[in-house]
Amino acid sequence: MPGWQQLKHALTRPAGFSADGRRIGLGLDTALDAQRQETDQAVAGIEQYLDDKRSKGEETTTVS
């Protein structure tokens, strides 16, 4: 029964794809997506902080 075997294979193989086309597990894909979201939130927080400083007239500098 090739129909059942194909269904079993479709349900048990890992889901998700990486940028180079190789399959990755759905758990890894979810973890990478969560990491991207956390990074985006951190960057947005930094940008908001700097915008608030600029709107108050405070200067920000970098130390090198």
N, CA, C and O atoms as a printed pandas DataFrame, in Angstrom:
     atom_number atom_name residue_name chain_id  residue_number  x_coord  y_coord  z_coord
0              1         N          MET        A               1    0.836   -1.192    0.000
1              2        CA          MET        A               1    0.000    0.000    0.000
2              3         C          MET        A               1    0.877    1.251    0.000
3              4         O          MET        A               1    1.222    1.765    1.064
4              5         N          PRO        A               2    1.223    1.722   -1.139
5              6        CA          PRO        A               2    2.093    2.903   -1.183
6              7         C          PRO        A               2    1.430    4.141   -0.615
7              8         O          PRO        A               2    2.139    5.038   -0.158
8              9         N          GLY        A               3    0.137    4.237   -0.620
9             10        CA          GLY        A               3   -0.541    5.408   -0.078
10            11         C          GLY        A               3   -0.284    5.579    1.415
11            12         O          GLY        A               3    0.001    6.686    1.872
12            13         N          TRP        A               4   -0.382    4.492    2.178
13            14        CA          TRP        A               4   -0.149    4.554    3.625
14            15         C          TRP        A               4    1.307    4.827    3.937
15            16         O          TRP        A               4    1.622    5.574    4.863
16            17         N          GLN        A               5    2.194    4.221    3.163
17            18        CA          GLN        A               5    3.620    4.439    3.396
18            19         C          GLN        A               5    3.996    5.887    3.115
19            20         O          GLN        A               5    4.798    6.475    3.840
20            21         N          GLN        A               6    3.425    6.456    2.077
21            22        CA          GLN        A               6    3.703    7.857    1.777
22            23         C          GLN        A               6    3.159    8.778    2.865
23            24         O          GLN        A               6    3.801    9.763    3.229
24            25         N          LEU        A               7    1.970    8.454    3.384
25            26        CA          LEU        A               7    1.386    9.256    4.465
26            27         C          LEU        A               7    2.247    9.158    5.719
27            28         O          LEU        A               7    2.511   10.167    6.372
28            29         N          LYS        A               8    2.686    7.945    6.058
29            30        CA          LYS        A               8    3.542    7.761    7.233
30            31         C          LYS        A               8    4.842    8.546    7.067
31            32         O          LYS        A               8    5.300    9.198    8.005
32            33         N          HIS        A               9    5.430    8.484    5.882
33            34        CA          HIS        A               9    6.670    9.210    5.634
34            35         C          HIS        A               9    6.453   10.724    5.752
35            36         O          HIS        A               9    7.297   11.429    6.304
36            37         N          ALA        A              10    5.333   11.218    5.239
37            38        CA          ALA        A              10    5.041   12.655    5.295
38            39         C          ALA        A              10    4.845   13.131    6.726
39            40         O          ALA        A              10    5.199   14.264    7.056
40            41         N          LEU        A              11    4.290   12.287    7.572
41            42        CA          LEU        A              11    4.032   12.680    8.961
42            43         C          LEU        A              11    5.243   12.535    9.865
43            44         O          LEU        A              11    5.304   13.167   10.919
44            45         N          THR        A              12    6.207   11.713    9.470
45            46        CA          THR        A              12    7.346   11.473   10.362
46            47         C          THR        A              12    8.618   12.195    9.932
47            48         O          THR        A              12    9.559   12.269   10.722
48            49         N          ARG        A              13    8.686   12.718    8.739
49            50        CA          ARG        A              13    9.902   13.429    8.324
50            51         C          ARG        A              13    9.904   14.832    8.916
51            52         O          ARG        A              13    8.838   15.395    9.166
52            53         N          PRO        A              14   11.073   15.400    9.142
53            54        CA          PRO        A              14   11.142   16.739    9.727
54            55         C          PRO        A              14   10.576   17.802    8.784
55            56         O          PRO        A              14   10.675   17.684    7.563
56            57         N          ALA        A              15    9.993   18.822    9.362
57            58        CA          ALA        A              15    9.448   19.932    8.581
58            59         C          ALA        A              15   10.411   21.101    8.617
59            60         O          ALA        A              15   11.307   21.150    9.460
60            61         N          GLY        A              16   10.231   22.037    7.711
61            62        CA          GLY        A              16   11.038   23.249    7.693
62            63         C          GLY        A              16   12.219   23.130    6.750
63            64         O          GLY        A              16   12.698   22.033    6.463
64            65         N          PHE        A              17   12.675   24.264    6.277
65            66        CA          PHE        A              17   13.806   24.305    5.363
66            67         C          PHE        A              17   14.738   25.436    5.771
67            68         O          PHE        A              17   14.290   26.477    6.250
68            69         N          SER        A              18   16.016   25.230    5.581
69            70        CA          SER        A              18   16.975   26.292    5.840
70            71         C          SER        A              18   17.199   27.067    4.547
71            72         O          SER        A              18   16.655   26.706    3.503
72            73         N          ALA        A              19   17.973   28.099    4.611
73            74        CA          ALA        A              19   18.193   28.966    3.458
74            75         C          ALA        A              19   18.875   28.226    2.309
75            76         O          ALA        A              19   18.655   28.562    1.146
76            77         N          ASP        A              20   19.686   27.240    2.614
77            78        CA          ASP        A              20   20.366   26.524    1.537
78            79         C          ASP        A              20   19.578   25.329    1.034
79            80         O          ASP        A              20   20.086   24.564    0.215
80            81         N          GLY        A              21   18.345   25.146    1.505
81            82        CA          GLY        A              21   17.475   24.110    0.978
82            83         C          GLY        A              21   17.498   22.797    1.727
83            84         O          GLY        A              21   16.686   21.918    1.436
84            85         N          ARG        A              22   18.395   22.630    2.678
85            86        CA          ARG        A              22   18.413   21.381    3.439
86            87         C          ARG        A              22   17.317   21.417    4.493
87            88         O          ARG        A              22   16.975   22.477    5.017
88            89         N          ARG        A              23   16.783   20.271    4.788
89            90        CA          ARG        A              23   15.717   20.188    5.789
90            91         C          ARG        A              23   16.285   20.413    7.193
91            92         O          ARG        A              23   17.384   19.965    7.520
92            93         N          ILE        A              24   15.505   21.117    8.005
93            94        CA          ILE        A              24   15.845   21.239    9.421
94            95         C          ILE        A              24   14.609   20.873   10.211
95            96         O          ILE        A              24   13.500   20.925    9.678
96            97         N          GLY        A              25   14.768   20.514   11.439
97            98        CA          GLY        A              25   13.643   20.137   12.264
98            99         C          GLY        A              25   12.763   21.328   12.595
99           100         O          GLY        A              25   13.229   22.466   12.636
100          101         N          LEU        A              26   11.493   21.059   12.828
101          102        CA          LEU        A              26   10.547   22.118   13.152
102          103         C          LEU        A              26   10.915   22.796   14.470
103          104         O          LEU        A              26   10.704   24.000   14.621
104          105         N          GLY        A              27   11.460   22.046   15.423
105          106        CA          GLY        A              27   11.874   22.634   16.688
106          107         C          GLY        A              27   13.002   23.638   16.508
107          108         O          GLY        A              27   13.012   24.694   17.141
108          109         N          LEU        A              28   13.949   23.304   15.645
109          110        CA          LEU        A              28   15.052   24.220   15.381
110          111         C          LEU        A              28   14.548   25.459   14.666
111          112         O          LEU        A              28   14.980   26.570   14.974
112          113         N          ASP        A              29   13.645   25.285   13.718
113          114        CA          ASP        A              29   13.076   26.417   12.996
114          115         C          ASP        A              29   12.332   27.344   13.954
115          116         O          ASP        A              29   12.428   28.565   13.834
116          117         N          THR        A              30   11.601   26.778   14.891
117          118        CA          THR        A              30   10.872   27.573   15.883
118          119         C          THR        A              30   11.838   28.322   16.796
119          120         O          THR        A              30   11.617   29.490   17.116
120          121         N          ALA        A              31   12.903   27.652   17.211
121          122        CA          ALA        A              31   13.900   28.300   18.072
122          123         C          ALA        A              31   14.593   29.455   17.350
123          124         O          ALA        A              31   14.815   30.513   17.939
124          125         N          LEU        A              32   14.929   29.256   16.089
125          126        CA          LEU        A              32   15.576   30.322   15.325
126          127         C          LEU        A              32   14.637   31.507   15.134
127          128         O          LEU        A              32   15.065   32.660   15.186
128          129         N          ASP        A              33   13.360   31.222   14.913
129          130        CA          ASP        A              33   12.380   32.300   14.756
130          131         C          ASP        A              33   12.237   33.088   16.060
131          132         O          ASP        A              33   12.149   34.315   16.032
132          133         N          ALA        A              34   12.214   32.401   17.185
133          134        CA          ALA        A              34   12.115   33.077   18.485
134          135         C          ALA        A              34   13.361   33.940   18.724
135          136         O          ALA        A              34   13.259   35.049   19.250
136          137         N          GLN        A              35   14.519   33.437   18.342
137          138        CA          GLN        A              35   15.753   34.210   18.510
138          139         C          GLN        A              35   15.709   35.474   17.649
139          140         O          GLN        A              35   16.120   36.544   18.097
140          141         N          ARG        A              36   15.214   35.353   16.421
141          142        CA          ARG        A              36   15.105   36.525   15.543
142          143         C          ARG        A              36   14.165   37.563   16.155
143          144         O          ARG        A              36   14.448   38.760   16.122
144          145         N          GLN        A              37   13.049   37.097   16.713
145          146        CA          GLN        A              37   12.094   38.024   17.318
146          147         C          GLN        A              37   12.700   38.730   18.516
147          148         O          GLN        A              37   12.505   39.934   18.686
148          149         N          GLU        A              38   13.432   38.004   19.350
149          150        CA          GLU        A              38   14.069   38.615   20.515
150          151         C          GLU        A              38   15.098   39.664   20.082
151          152         O          GLU        A              38   15.197   40.733   20.685
152          153         N          THR        A              39   15.846   39.353   19.053
153          154        CA          THR        A              39   16.844   40.301   18.541
154          155         C          THR        A              39   16.168   41.551   18.002
155          156         O          THR        A              39   16.613   42.669   18.263
156          157         N          ASP        A              40   15.085   41.358   17.244
157          158        CA          ASP        A              40   14.351   42.501   16.699
158          159         C          ASP        A              40   13.789   43.373   17.817
159          160         O          ASP        A              40   13.808   44.600   17.713
160          161         N          GLN        A              41   13.290   42.755   18.880
161          162        CA          GLN        A              41   12.747   43.512   20.011
162          163         C          GLN        A              41   13.854   44.279   20.722
163          164         O          GLN        A              41   13.648   45.419   21.138
164          165         N          ALA        A              42   15.024   43.666   20.863
165          166        CA          ALA        A              42   16.143   44.345   21.525
166          167         C          ALA        A              42   16.596   45.554   20.715
167          168         O          ALA        A              42   16.854   46.620   21.273
168          169         N          VAL        A              43   16.690   45.385   19.409
169          170        CA          VAL        A              43   17.104   46.493   18.545
170          171         C          VAL        A              43   16.068   47.609   18.592
171          172         O          VAL        A              43   16.422   48.787   18.642
172          173         N          ALA        A              44   14.790   47.240   18.577
173          174        CA          ALA        A              44   13.730   48.249   18.652
174          175         C          ALA        A              44   13.797   48.997   19.980
175          176         O          ALA        A              44   13.566   50.205   20.021
176          177         N          GLY        A              45   14.109   48.294   21.061
177          178        CA          GLY        A              45   14.244   48.943   22.361
178          179         C          GLY        A              45   15.390   49.938   22.391
179          180         O          GLY        A              45   15.256   51.027   22.949
180          181         N          ILE        A              46   16.511   49.570   21.795
181          182        CA          ILE        A              46   17.666   50.477   21.732
182          183         C          ILE        A              46   17.323   51.704   20.902
183          184         O          ILE        A              46   17.638   52.830   21.287
184          185         N          GLU        A              47   16.673   51.483   19.757
185          186        CA          GLU        A              47   16.289   52.611   18.905
186          187         C          GLU        A              47   15.311   53.538   19.635
187          188         O          GLU        A              47   15.411   54.759   19.519
188          189         N          GLN        A              48   14.382   52.971   20.373
189          190        CA          GLN        A              48   13.419   53.781   21.121
190          191         C          GLN        A              48   14.121   54.602   22.201
191          192         O          GLN        A              48   13.804   55.775   22.398
192          193         N          TYR        A              49   15.072   53.987   22.895
193          194        CA          TYR        A              49   15.841   54.684   23.920
194          195         C          TYR        A              49   16.592   55.870   23.324
195          196         O          TYR        A              49   16.564   56.974   23.869
196          197         N          LEU        A              50   17.265   55.628   22.198
197          198        CA          LEU        A              50   18.022   56.708   21.566
198          199         C          LEU        A              50   17.110   57.805   21.036
199          200         O          LEU        A              50   17.454   58.984   21.117
200          201         N          ASP        A              51   15.952   57.435   20.495
201          202        CA          ASP        A              51   14.994   58.439   20.023
202          203         C          ASP        A              51   14.474   59.282   21.179
203          204         O          ASP        A              51   14.307   60.494   21.043
204          205         N          ASP        A              52   14.216   58.642   22.317
205          206        CA          ASP        A              52   13.759   59.380   23.503
206          207         C          ASP        A              52   14.836   60.359   23.970
207          208         O          ASP        A              52   14.529   61.496   24.330
208          209         N          LYS        A              53   16.090   59.922   23.964
209          210        CA          LYS        A              53   17.194   60.796   24.371
210          211         C          LYS        A              53   17.300   62.003   23.436
211          212         O          LYS        A              53   17.488   63.135   23.883
212          213         N          ARG        A              54   17.175   61.741   22.126
213          214        CA          ARG        A              54   17.274   62.830   21.152
214          215         C          ARG        A              54   16.105   63.798   21.296
215          216         O          ARG        A              54   16.286   65.007   21.153
216          217         N          SER        A              55   14.912   63.285   21.578
217          218        CA          SER        A              55   13.749   64.168   21.686
218          219         C          SER        A              55   13.846   65.060   22.935
219          220         O          SER        A              55   13.261   66.142   22.972
220          221         N          LYS        A              56   14.581   64.604   23.953
221          222        CA          LYS        A              56   14.780   65.403   25.149
222          223         C          LYS        A              56   15.959   66.365   24.998
223          224         O          LYS        A              56   16.229   67.180   25.880
224          225         N          GLY        A              57   16.646   66.256   23.880
225          226        CA          GLY        A              57   17.784   67.148   23.645
226          227         C          GLY        A              57   19.080   66.648   24.223
227          228         O          GLY        A              57   20.077   67.369   24.210
228          229         N          GLU        A              58   19.095   65.437   24.727
229          230        CA          GLU        A              58   20.333   64.895   25.284
230          231         C          GLU        A              58   21.170   64.293   24.162
231          232         O          GLU        A              58   20.644   63.679   23.233
232          233         N          GLU        A              59   22.467   64.479   24.268
233          234        CA          GLU        A              59   23.359   63.907   23.255
234          235         C          GLU        A              59   23.808   62.533   23.715
235          236         O          GLU        A              59   24.001   62.282   24.904
236          237         N          THR        A              60   23.967   61.665   22.753
237          238        CA          THR        A              60   24.513   60.334   23.049
238          239         C          THR        A              60   25.804   60.182   22.266
239          240         O          THR        A              60   25.904   60.616   21.118
240          241         N          THR        A              61   26.776   59.570   22.890
241          242        CA          THR        A              61   28.057   59.351   22.226
242          243         C          THR        A              61   28.458   57.904   22.420
243          244         O          THR        A              61   27.936   57.205   23.288
244          245         N          THR        A              62   29.386   57.472   21.600
245          246        CA          THR        A              62   29.939   56.129   21.752
246          247         C          THR        A              62   31.343   56.259   22.309
247          248         O          THR        A              62   32.034   57.249   22.070
248          249         N          VAL        A              63   31.750   55.259   23.046
249          250        CA          VAL        A              63   33.083   55.243   23.621
250          251         C          VAL        A              63   33.898   54.233   22.842
251          252         O          VAL        A              63   33.473   53.095   22.642
252          253         N          SER        A              64   35.080   54.661   22.403
253          254        CA          SER        A              64   35.910   53.711   21.653
254          255         C          SER        A              64   37.260   53.552   22.303
255          256         O          SER        A              64   38.095   52.793   21.813
